[in-house]
Amino acid sequence: MELNWSQWFRCESSFGLLLVPDQPGIFALAEEMVQPAGPQARRMLAVFEIDDAEDIARALGRLFLPSSPWRTRLAESRCYLRYAIVADAQERKASTAKLRGWLVSQMDVAAQIFDRARLQQPLMEPVRQDEAQRYQSLGEKTVAERAVDKVTGQLAIST
């Protein structure tokens, strides 16, 4: 199954979600870790939540409620959101499980990113030259977008 993801957009308030459709699907939340410093610089997003909902607009609106565990994080940092419409409940659950599995497998890297005391340590292995050239050819995609595309591509192959 191939997911048709929206573009990443800034998640500042519930008013920014007015154009999100009232349809079932999957969404991903990410925090901007490195802001672009120059014209060739890329932003780096760290995905911290993947979930599915019968109504994406309603579920995303709940992120800003006082009872939401993500409300403080959304208010205090630069968070971004993207979603994919998935009408079939079984496909939605399978895709969400696959993406969450990927996210859990990346916990060690994510811990290094979010642990402010360990920010001085390298976050990941250096990118090989052939990988760097391949990523440059991908255009405007962020690290998080490439990772989500890679996981959903693997899902498309396995289904």
Helices and strands as residue ranges (DSSP letters): E 9-10, G 14-17, E 25-34, E 44-53, H 56-61, G 62-64, H 71-76, E 79-85, H 89-105, H 107-114, G 116-118, H 129-136, H 143-158
